[in-house]
């Protein structure tokens, strides 16, 4: 009962400020725009419309899923940020005091954030896959490549991506309890997701043995859960990615481990 | 309305490393009164209140509301309302949305949001973002949050900080009304003048220790209050007082009489047909006593008694 109330309270928090819809608009424009552009270029290369340009060709069946897969490959930073803001915003605006006064049991308060995070993940996940499928699929169709919207595999792929994006919100929440400073958390997330992990994954392809480790990185786990990603084509993917379910478990594991550590070392601390 | 409940501190101690912020503090706050929690800055008032509210965990001892710790309360916001700092708001959220967030968390009907905003005089700005609020408006919104659950116990940490005189008067009257309804009101302050005019009972702490607990009238011990009286015929006055059973001491400014107030002394003199040239009440000023209590040069028995006798009965 009190968990349900606390979850409702968390969702009211999310939807009563502007951050969520601003990030949602940026997500749709950024991910949808990229998917549209990439869909057009790859489809043109595939069908030879752009003769003379050196574009990857022969992707065949994989092409649509590469384009749709941008929802997680590029889009996962959005749910990650939303999740971390869910926690760091409380520290930044000193609202943990009223939050804990209303929900004195800290475990209930954190669980409520996780449940609200699932809802936020669903909203952002649907927006992300919706924009890549709509914009990317349209461009593929324009350039004469089958967008494969009739295939069950495509929709299973889409559903796994939504699941991955929900898990990313939870990872963000857990990170927020560990990195309480909002700016540090967001900068850290951007640095890790946009530079550190991509470089590590591409670099690992060149070093023997490293790819076994790299496939357990959160981004790689997320791609494994989704099923395909642009990294695989760029040669950055591990030789043998995890099974999709194993990828999901690894990603969920990050959320659980970070949350447990955050709860123990930070969330239970005195609020002064 | 939830009725007021007794707030009790039992040997509450909080240590930050080697420093004791709160040291074996015991005390009791009764319903139906405004109790001032007075002490200099850094005396441990805020830490004590945060321990009471479960935000800070005590090193030892316990603080309870109606016999229960805050974290064990079934309906915390409906039991205790707290105003702790004037800045616990997301600037981008409207006043009404801010309250709605916590109304949801506590299972309080959303209709209470407009009600409490009206109660603190913010009804007209319910839809405005808190970021644009003045300090006074934020204090009022903080109070609205405390009143959301119509609690029987109110805990306020320096609620008049930064308020203008108009706002201070308003909040004083408001707290008095709440206490008259039978609620328990505990309000901290570092300003003596602030509580002197607005509270019934006092807990004074310094360096984490309780140094006084009881009514505001007994802070200055009655036996230290003397009436100083003088007449042209001082020996006659002295004799008249002695006859009425009041011995007096000779002082430069007149005779000091203990145990009799100015009216009694005046009547004795009038009955004896003595014209007075001076009549005044003399005793240590409230502030003097307070400073002595705080500095440790004066010790009041209520500090070591733990719970005052009248409360125990």
Interface residues (C-beta under 8 A of the other chain):
Chain A: X1 X2 X5 X6 X8 X9 X12 X13 X16 X17 X18 X19 X89 X93 X94 X95 X97 X98 X99 X100 X101 X102 X103 X104 X105 X270 X271 X272
Chain B: X46 X47 X50 X53 X54 X55 X56 X57 X70 X71 X73 X76 X77 X80 X82 X84 X85 X87 X88 X89 X90 X91 X92 X93 X94 X97 X98 X100 X101 X102 X104 X105 X106 X107 X145
